[in-house]
C-alpha cells in the first residue's frame, strides 16, 4: 500500500500558560509499575468523516488541560524517570491512502497492513512525543485514526477521559470549555507517617527473581510468528445467556473472563494439577483511602491474580469461577493499595531500582493477562459524524493477552482481542461460543 503524508508537531492551544508548565514530575510507583511501552488503538469512520483540520484544531484545545501528553520523558541525575511538562507537543501524521475504506474492511475489522495505520513505535522513549496520532484518509473520504500513547503517562481510564475531551473539543469548536482534570500525581501516592509495606510487592508488581505475575519462565517460548491475532465477537444475546448461567449479580467483564479462561485452558493441554492464573487490571481510584477523583490523569492501576488448578477452571461452574475472580479483585483494597504506596516510598529511600513485572513478552501460558475496556468510551468516540464503525487493537504478539472492548456496532455486544498460539487457534474458535466444556472430560 502506497501511503503519502505529512508530519507535524502540534502544540496545545493555551489562552494562558498552564500552571504546571515547565514542571518536572516524578513518576509515581503506579506509573513505574505500568508497561514501559506505547499503547496503540485504532478507530475507523466511514464517510462522511470529520476533517483533518477540525480534528487537529480540536486536539490543540483538548491537550491544553493535559500537559503531560504534550511533554517528554527524561531521566534525572539518579537515573529515575520524570515527565517534563515542556509543551513540546503531540505528533500528528496525516496520510492519504489510495483505496476506499470498504476495500480493507472484512467482517467489521481492518484486514491488512494494520501496523501502517498508527505511528511506528519509537525505538527510544526519551525525548519523543508521548501522544502520537495518525490520520489515515481514504479515497472515499473515510478515516482511520491510529492513536498511540506511552503507558507511563496514563492508564486506560485517563486516556478515555482525554479522548472524550478531544471529542467535545472537535464538536464544540470555539465554544469548547476546557475541563480541569485532577493532575496531582503526588496526592495518589501519599505514604503513612511510618511507611509499612505488608505485602510482597517486590515480587508481585515488581521483579525479584521468581515473580507472582504472569510469566513464561520455565516454559518453552512461542516464536512471535506462531502467535496469531484473534478477534471474537460475543453478541448481546450470548452475554445475556452467560450471565443467566452465572446467576446473581455479575459484571459482563467477569462473566466473559470466566468463559474465556475456561476455553483457553481447555485448548492449552495443561496438566490437571497445573495452576493457571490471570493477571487482572484493577482501577484503584475508588478503592484508595481517601478515594482519588475519577478524572485523575495518570496511572492508578494494580492487578489481581485469580489462581486455580486447570481441572478446577474446567470443572467448576461459571458461578464458582466468577467467584474466584471476584474474590481476587476484592483483595485489592485500601490496605493493599496503601501497602503498595508505602513500598514505593521505602524503595525510593533505599535507592532501589524497581523493574515492573508488567513487561511485554511472547508467551504467558499457563497464565493469562486481561485488560477490560468495558467502562471506557472508545466505541462511542463521536467527532460529529457518528461513532466509529470499527475499534481495533493492532497485532498483539503475546500469547494469552486478552482485551475486552464494547462493540461499536452491536449494542450490548463485546469484542475480544487475544493473542493465541497458532496450533491452538482452530480449537479455540471451535469451542469459544459453546457453554459445554466438551474438552474438560479429559481432565
C-alpha positions as CSV (number, residue, x, y, z in Angstrom):
1,X,0.0,0.0,0.0
2,X,1.5,3.3,-1.0
3,X,0.8,5.9,1.6
4,X,1.8,9.6,1.3
5,X,1.5,12.2,4.0
6,X,3.0,14.9,6.3
7,X,4.2,15.0,9.9
8,X,3.6,17.9,12.3
9,X,4.4,18.5,15.9
10,X,1.1,20.0,17.2
11,X,1.4,22.3,20.3
12,X,-1.5,22.9,22.7
13,X,-3.7,26.0,22.3
14,X,-3.5,27.9,25.6
15,X,-5.3,31.2,26.5
16,X,-2.7,31.4,29.3
17,X,0.2,29.2,30.3
18,X,-0.8,26.0,32.2
19,X,0.0,26.3,35.9
20,X,2.2,23.2,35.6
21,X,4.1,24.5,32.6
22,X,7.8,23.6,32.8
23,X,7.4,21.2,35.8
24,X,9.4,18.0,36.1
25,X,7.0,15.5,37.6
26,X,8.5,12.3,39.1
27,X,6.8,9.0,38.1
28,X,4.8,7.6,40.9
29,X,5.1,4.0,42.0
30,X,1.8,3.4,40.0
31,X,3.5,4.8,36.9
32,X,6.6,2.7,37.3
33,X,4.5,-0.5,37.7
34,X,2.8,0.2,34.3
35,X,4.1,-1.2,31.0
36,X,7.0,0.7,29.6
37,X,5.6,0.7,26.1
38,X,3.4,2.7,23.7
39,X,-0.2,1.6,23.7
40,X,-1.9,1.8,20.2
41,X,-5.6,1.7,19.3
42,X,-7.5,2.5,16.0
43,X,-10.9,4.0,15.2
44,X,-12.4,3.7,11.7
45,X,-15.0,6.2,10.4
46,X,-16.9,5.8,7.2
47,X,-17.5,8.8,5.0
48,X,-18.5,11.5,5.8
49,X,-15.8,11.6,8.4
50,X,-14.6,14.7,10.3
51,X,-11.9,16.8,8.5
52,X,-8.3,16.7,9.5
53,X,-8.3,20.4,10.2
54,X,-11.2,20.0,12.7
55,X,-9.5,17.1,14.4
56,X,-6.2,18.9,14.7
57,X,-7.8,22.1,16.0
58,X,-9.8,20.1,18.5
59,X,-6.7,18.2,19.5
60,X,-4.8,21.5,20.2
61,X,-7.7,22.6,22.5
62,X,-8.0,19.1,24.1
63,X,-4.4,18.7,25.0
64,X,-4.2,22.0,26.8
65,X,-5.6,20.8,30.1
66,X,-3.5,17.6,29.9
67,X,0.1,19.0,29.8
68,X,1.6,15.6,30.4
69,X,0.6,14.4,27.0
70,X,2.5,17.4,25.4
71,X,5.6,16.7,27.5
72,X,8.5,14.3,27.3
73,X,10.1,11.5,29.4
74,X,13.5,12.2,30.8
75,X,15.9,10.8,33.4
76,X,17.2,12.7,36.4
77,X,20.7,12.6,37.9
78,X,19.8,9.5,39.9
79,X,18.6,7.6,36.8
80,X,14.9,7.9,37.6
81,X,12.3,8.8,35.1
82,X,10.4,12.1,35.0
83,X,7.7,13.7,33.0
84,X,9.0,17.0,31.7
85,X,5.9,19.2,31.0
86,X,7.8,21.3,28.4
87,X,4.9,21.8,26.0
88,X,6.9,20.2,23.1
89,X,3.6,18.9,21.6
90,X,1.8,16.0,20.1
91,X,3.0,14.2,17.0
92,X,0.4,14.2,14.2
93,X,0.9,12.3,10.9
94,X,-1.6,12.9,8.0
95,X,-1.6,10.1,5.4
96,X,-3.5,9.8,2.1
97,X,-4.4,6.2,1.1
98,X,-5.5,5.5,-2.5
99,X,-8.2,2.9,-1.5
100,X,-11.7,3.0,-0.3
101,X,-12.1,2.2,3.4
102,X,-14.6,-0.6,2.5
103,X,-11.9,-2.3,0.5
104,X,-9.9,-3.0,3.6
105,X,-12.7,-4.0,6.0
106,X,-13.5,-7.6,6.4
107,X,-16.2,-8.8,8.9
108,X,-16.1,-5.5,10.7
109,X,-12.3,-5.3,11.1
110,X,-9.3,-3.9,9.3
111,X,-8.0,-6.8,7.3
112,X,-4.4,-5.9,6.4
113,X,-1.5,-3.5,6.9
114,X,-2.7,-2.6,10.3
115,X,0.7,-1.6,11.5
116,X,0.8,1.1,8.8
117,X,-2.3,2.8,10.3
118,X,-0.8,4.0,13.6
119,X,2.6,5.8,14.3
120,X,5.6,3.5,14.3
121,X,6.7,2.6,17.8
122,X,9.7,4.7,18.7
123,X,13.0,2.9,19.3
124,X,13.7,5.3,22.2
125,X,11.1,6.5,24.7
126,X,13.0,9.6,25.8
127,X,12.6,12.9,24.1
128,X,9.8,11.6,21.8
129,X,6.2,12.7,21.7
130,X,4.2,10.8,24.4
131,X,1.0,11.1,22.3
132,X,1.2,10.2,18.7
133,X,-1.7,10.2,16.2
134,X,-2.0,9.2,12.6
135,X,-4.9,10.4,10.5
136,X,-5.4,8.0,7.6
137,X,-7.6,9.5,4.9
138,X,-9.1,7.1,2.3
139,X,-10.1,7.9,-1.3
140,X,-13.8,7.6,-0.3
141,X,-13.4,10.2,2.5
142,X,-13.4,7.5,5.2
143,X,-10.9,7.9,8.0
144,X,-8.9,5.7,10.3
145,X,-7.4,7.3,13.4
146,X,-4.4,5.5,14.8
147,X,-3.6,6.7,18.3
148,X,-0.6,5.7,20.4
149,X,0.5,6.9,23.9
150,X,3.1,6.0,26.4
151,X,1.8,4.0,29.3
152,X,3.9,5.8,31.9
153,X,1.8,8.9,31.0
154,X,-1.6,7.5,31.7
155,X,-3.8,4.4,32.2
156,X,-6.9,3.4,30.2
157,X,-9.3,5.4,32.4
158,X,-7.2,8.6,32.0
159,X,-7.0,8.2,28.2
160,X,-10.7,7.5,28.0
161,X,-11.3,10.9,29.7
162,X,-8.9,12.5,27.3
163,X,-10.5,11.2,24.1
164,X,-13.8,12.4,25.5
165,X,-12.3,15.8,25.9
166,X,-10.9,15.6,22.3
167,X,-14.4,14.6,21.0
168,X,-16.0,17.5,22.8
169,X,-13.4,20.0,21.6
170,X,-13.9,19.0,17.9
171,X,-17.7,19.1,18.2
172,X,-17.9,22.4,20.1
173,X,-15.1,24.3,18.4
174,X,-14.5,27.8,19.7
175,X,-17.3,27.2,22.3
176,X,-15.4,24.4,23.9
177,X,-14.7,24.9,27.6
178,X,-11.6,23.0,28.7
179,X,-12.0,20.7,31.7
180,X,-9.9,20.8,34.8
181,X,-8.8,17.2,35.4
182,X,-7.1,16.2,38.7
183,X,-3.4,16.3,37.9
184,X,-1.7,16.0,41.3
185,X,0.2,12.7,41.0
186,X,1.9,13.1,44.3
187,X,-1.6,13.0,46.0
188,X,-2.2,9.5,44.7
189,X,0.9,8.0,46.4
190,X,1.0,9.5,50.0
191,X,2.7,7.2,52.4
192,X,1.8,6.7,56.0
193,X,3.8,8.6,58.6
194,X,5.7,5.4,59.2
195,X,5.6,3.5,55.9
196,X,4.8,-0.2,56.3
197,X,4.8,-2.5,53.3
198,X,2.9,-5.6,54.4
199,X,2.6,-7.4,51.0
200,X,5.3,-8.8,48.7
201,X,5.2,-6.1,46.1
202,X,8.8,-6.8,45.3
203,X,7.7,-10.0,43.5
204,X,4.2,-9.1,42.6
205,X,4.2,-5.7,40.8
206,X,8.0,-5.7,40.5
207,X,10.6,-8.3,39.7
208,X,12.7,-10.0,42.3
209,X,13.8,-13.4,41.0
210,X,10.7,-15.6,40.8
211,X,7.6,-13.5,40.1
212,X,4.0,-13.9,41.1
213,X,3.0,-12.1,38.0
214,X,2.1,-13.8,34.7
215,X,5.3,-15.1,33.2
216,X,6.5,-17.7,30.7
217,X,9.6,-18.5,32.7
218,X,10.2,-22.3,32.9
219,X,8.2,-22.9,29.7
220,X,9.1,-23.1,26.1
221,X,8.7,-19.7,24.5
222,X,6.4,-19.4,21.4
223,X,8.1,-17.6,18.5
224,X,6.3,-14.4,17.6
225,X,5.5,-15.7,14.1
226,X,3.5,-18.5,15.7
227,X,1.2,-16.2,17.8
228,X,-1.9,-15.2,15.9
229,X,-4.3,-12.4,16.5
230,X,-7.8,-13.5,17.2
231,X,-10.9,-11.3,17.3
232,X,-14.1,-12.9,18.7
233,X,-17.4,-11.1,18.8
234,X,-19.8,-12.0,21.6
235,X,-23.4,-10.9,20.9
236,X,-25.7,-9.3,23.5
237,X,-27.7,-12.5,23.4
238,X,-24.6,-14.6,24.2
239,X,-23.7,-12.3,27.1
240,X,-27.2,-12.5,28.5
241,X,-27.2,-16.3,28.3
242,X,-23.8,-16.4,30.0
243,X,-25.0,-14.1,32.8
244,X,-28.0,-16.3,33.3
245,X,-25.7,-19.3,33.8
246,X,-23.6,-17.4,36.3
247,X,-26.7,-16.3,38.2
248,X,-27.0,-13.4,40.6
249,X,-25.3,-10.0,40.1
250,X,-22.2,-10.2,38.0
251,X,-20.4,-7.9,35.6
252,X,-20.2,-8.6,31.9
253,X,-16.4,-8.5,32.1
254,X,-16.1,-11.1,34.9
255,X,-18.6,-13.4,33.2
256,X,-16.7,-13.2,29.9
257,X,-13.4,-13.6,31.6
258,X,-14.6,-16.8,33.3
259,X,-15.8,-18.1,30.0
260,X,-12.6,-17.4,28.0
261,X,-10.4,-18.7,30.9
262,X,-12.3,-22.0,30.6
263,X,-11.8,-22.2,26.9
264,X,-8.2,-21.2,26.7
265,X,-7.4,-23.7,29.5
266,X,-9.2,-26.4,27.6
267,X,-7.1,-25.9,24.4
268,X,-3.7,-25.4,26.0
269,X,-3.2,-29.0,27.1
270,X,-2.3,-28.2,30.7
271,X,-1.9,-31.0,33.3
272,X,-5.0,-31.3,35.6
273,X,-3.0,-30.3,38.7
274,X,-1.2,-27.4,37.0
275,X,-2.0,-23.9,38.2
276,X,-3.2,-21.2,35.9
277,X,-3.7,-17.6,36.9
278,X,-5.0,-14.4,35.2
279,X,-3.4,-11.0,35.7
280,X,-6.5,-8.7,36.0
281,X,-6.1,-4.9,35.9
282,X,-7.9,-3.2,38.7
283,X,-8.6,0.6,38.8
284,X,-7.7,1.8,42.3
285,X,-9.2,5.3,42.2
286,X,-12.3,4.4,44.1
287,X,-10.6,1.8,46.2
288,X,-8.0,4.0,47.8
289,X,-8.5,5.8,51.1
290,X,-9.2,8.6,50.6
291,X,-10.6,7.9,47.1
292,X,-8.9,9.6,44.1
293,X,-11.1,11.6,41.8
294,X,-12.2,9.6,38.7
295,X,-10.9,12.5,36.5
296,X,-7.3,11.9,37.8
297,X,-4.9,11.8,34.8
298,X,-2.1,9.4,35.3
299,X,-1.7,5.7,36.3
300,X,-3.6,4.2,39.2
301,X,-3.9,0.5,38.3
302,X,-2.8,-2.6,40.2
303,X,-3.5,-6.2,39.5
304,X,-5.5,-9.1,40.9
305,X,-4.4,-12.7,40.4
306,X,-7.2,-15.2,40.5
307,X,-5.4,-18.6,40.5
308,X,-6.8,-22.1,40.1
309,X,-5.7,-25.6,39.1
310,X,-6.6,-26.3,35.4
311,X,-9.0,-29.1,36.4
312,X,-10.9,-26.6,38.6
313,X,-11.1,-24.0,35.9
314,X,-12.7,-26.5,33.6
315,X,-14.9,-28.4,36.1
316,X,-16.2,-25.6,38.3
317,X,-19.4,-23.9,37.5
318,X,-19.4,-20.5,35.9
319,X,-20.6,-19.1,39.2
320,X,-17.6,-20.6,41.1
321,X,-15.0,-19.3,38.6
322,X,-16.6,-15.9,38.6
323,X,-16.4,-16.0,42.4
324,X,-12.7,-16.8,42.3
325,X,-12.2,-13.8,40.0
326,X,-14.3,-11.5,42.2
327,X,-12.5,-12.6,45.4
328,X,-9.1,-11.9,43.9
329,X,-10.2,-8.4,42.8
330,X,-11.7,-7.7,46.2
331,X,-8.3,-8.2,47.8
332,X,-7.0,-5.1,46.0
333,X,-8.5,-2.9,48.8
334,X,-7.4,0.2,50.6
335,X,-5.0,-1.8,52.8
336,X,-3.3,-3.4,49.8
337,X,-3.1,0.0,47.9
338,X,-1.6,1.7,51.0
339,X,1.0,-1.0,51.4
340,X,1.9,-0.6,47.7
341,X,2.4,3.2,48.1
342,X,4.5,2.6,51.3
343,X,6.6,0.1,49.4
344,X,7.3,2.7,46.7
345,X,8.4,5.2,49.4
346,X,10.7,2.7,51.1
347,X,12.2,1.6,47.8
348,X,12.9,5.3,46.9
349,X,14.5,5.9,50.3
350,X,16.9,2.9,49.8
351,X,17.7,3.9,46.2
352,X,16.3,0.5,45.0
353,X,15.7,0.3,41.2
354,X,12.2,-1.1,40.5
355,X,11.6,-3.2,37.4
356,X,8.0,-3.8,36.7
357,X,6.7,-7.4,36.1
358,X,4.3,-5.8,33.6
359,X,6.5,-6.4,30.6
360,X,5.9,-7.4,27.0
361,X,6.8,-11.0,26.2
362,X,5.8,-13.7,23.8
363,X,4.0,-16.4,25.9
364,X,2.1,-16.2,29.1
365,X,1.0,-19.9,29.2
366,X,-0.1,-21.4,31.6
367,X,-1.2,-17.9,32.7
368,X,-3.0,-15.1,31.0
369,X,-3.4,-11.3,31.3
370,X,-6.5,-9.3,30.7
371,X,-7.5,-5.6,30.3
372,X,-11.1,-4.5,30.3
373,X,-12.1,-1.5,28.3
374,X,-15.8,-2.2,29.1
375,X,-16.1,1.0,31.1
376,X,-14.3,3.2,28.6
377,X,-15.8,5.3,25.8
378,X,-13.7,4.1,22.8
379,X,-16.7,2.7,21.0
380,X,-18.6,5.9,21.4
381,X,-16.0,8.4,20.2
382,X,-18.1,10.8,18.0
383,X,-16.4,13.8,16.5
384,X,-19.7,15.0,14.9
385,X,-20.3,12.4,12.2
386,X,-21.2,9.4,14.4
387,X,-19.3,6.8,16.4
388,X,-16.6,4.6,14.8
389,X,-17.6,1.6,12.7
390,X,-14.5,-0.2,13.9
391,X,-12.5,-0.1,17.1
392,X,-9.4,-2.3,16.8
393,X,-6.2,-3.1,18.5
394,X,-3.2,-3.8,16.3
395,X,-1.3,-7.1,16.3
396,X,-0.9,-8.5,19.8
397,X,2.2,-10.8,19.7
398,X,1.7,-12.0,23.3
399,X,0.1,-15.4,23.7
400,X,-2.6,-15.3,26.4
401,X,-3.1,-11.5,26.4
402,X,-6.8,-10.5,26.1
403,X,-8.6,-7.2,25.8
404,X,-12.4,-6.9,26.1
405,X,-13.8,-3.9,24.2
406,X,-17.5,-2.9,23.8
407,X,-18.6,-3.5,20.2
408,X,-19.0,-0.2,18.3
409,X,-21.7,-1.7,16.0
410,X,-23.7,-4.1,18.2
411,X,-25.4,-2.7,21.3
412,X,-24.6,-4.9,24.3
413,X,-22.0,-6.9,22.3
414,X,-18.4,-7.3,23.2
415,X,-15.3,-7.8,21.1
416,X,-12.4,-9.9,22.4
417,X,-8.9,-9.3,21.0
418,X,-6.5,-12.1,22.0
419,X,-3.1,-13.5,21.2
420,X,-3.4,-17.3,20.6
421,X,-0.8,-19.9,19.7
422,X,-1.2,-20.9,16.1
423,X,-1.7,-24.6,16.8
424,X,-4.5,-23.8,19.2
425,X,-6.3,-21.2,17.1
426,X,-8.8,-23.6,15.4
427,X,-9.6,-25.5,18.6
428,X,-10.3,-22.3,20.4
429,X,-12.5,-20.9,17.7
430,X,-14.4,-24.3,17.6
431,X,-15.4,-24.0,21.3
432,X,-15.4,-20.3,22.1
433,X,-19.2,-20.0,21.7
434,X,-20.0,-23.3,23.4
435,X,-21.3,-23.4,27.0
436,X,-20.4,-27.1,27.2
437,X,-16.9,-27.9,28.3
438,X,-16.5,-30.8,25.9
439,X,-12.7,-30.9,26.4
440,X,-13.0,-31.0,30.2
441,X,-13.7,-34.7,30.3
442,X,-10.0,-35.5,29.8
443,X,-9.2,-33.6,33.0
